[in-house]
């Protein structure tokens, strides 16, 4: 079991959801986040005051998948999120030691579904 954590551009969320749906990956958690990387942000002027905005809006997706679905999910994420420009985001794949479905008490790969 793996946990895929992806940071993407907010405007690419619909494309990513469609690509994941087409790949039969339906379970995910989505949150808004702020971050900075190679983009380094931008400067903004308001009423003569210049400020540097270095935390940019990103969307964080968390997707728990069984080992046999990792490559499919990663391929769909890349297909939906990639523009080829700096700031497209990052994907992290981490081992998932345990998963428990609260409603039934199922554990392991069966709990992920």
N, C-alpha and C positions, 0 to 999 in steps of 0.2 A: 504494500500500500504506500502511496505517495501523496504528499500535499503539494500542490502546485500553487505558488503565489506569484501573481503577475501584476505589474504596475504598467498601466497603459494610458494613452491620451484619452480624456473623457469623451471626445467626439468619436472615438473608435469603438465605444462600447457596443453599439448596435451591430456593427460589423462582426465583432468578436462573438457576440451572443448568437448571431446567425450561423457563423462558421462552426461554433461548438454544437449548436442544435443539429446542423447538417451532419456532424460527426457523432451524433447520438450521445453527447455529453450535456446533461440537463441540470445537474446539481452544482450550484455555485453560490458563493456569498460575495456580495459587491458592496464596497464602501468607498467613500470619497477620502482622499488623502492629499497631503502637500509634501513636496520633496524637491530636491535639486540634484543635479548630476552634471554631465558635460554641457548641458544647455546654459548653465550659470545664471539664468534669469534675464531680466531686462531692467532698464531705468525708466522711470515714469515721472513726469512733471505735472504738478497740480498747484495752481495759484502761486507760481514762482518757486515752489519748493520741490526739489528733485529728490526722489527716493529710489533706492535699488530694491527691486522685487526679485528675490532669489529663491523663494519657495513657490513652485509652480503647482497648479492643480493637476492631480493624477487620479486615476481610478484604480483601486486595488481589488483584484479578484482572488478568491481562495477556492480551489477546486480539489476535493479529495477523490482520488481515483485508485482503482485496483491496478496492480502492476501491468496487466495486459492492455490497459487503456492509456498508459502514459504517453506513448509516442503519438497516438491519435489525437489526444487532447493538446499536446504541444504543437503539433502540426496545424491544428485548427486555430490555436491562439496566434501563431505566427501569421497565418493566412489572413486573419481578421484584423490584426493590430499593426502589421508592418507597412510603413510608408517609405522606408529607406532613408529617412532623415533622422538627425540627432533628436532625441527626445521621444522616440517611439516607446521606450520603456525597458523593463527588465522582467525576466521570468526566473524564478527560483524553484527548484525541485528538491524537497526535503523528505526524508523517510518519515513515515507515519507509523508509530509503534502500535497504536491501538485506536480503534473506533468502536463506539457503542451507540446503538440506536436506542434512544431513551424509551420510546413507546413499547418496544417488544423485548428489550434486553439483549438483542442479537449483538454479537461482537465480531470483529475482524472484517474480512472481505464481504461477508453477507450484510453487514451493517451499512457498508457504503452503497451497495446495490448495483 
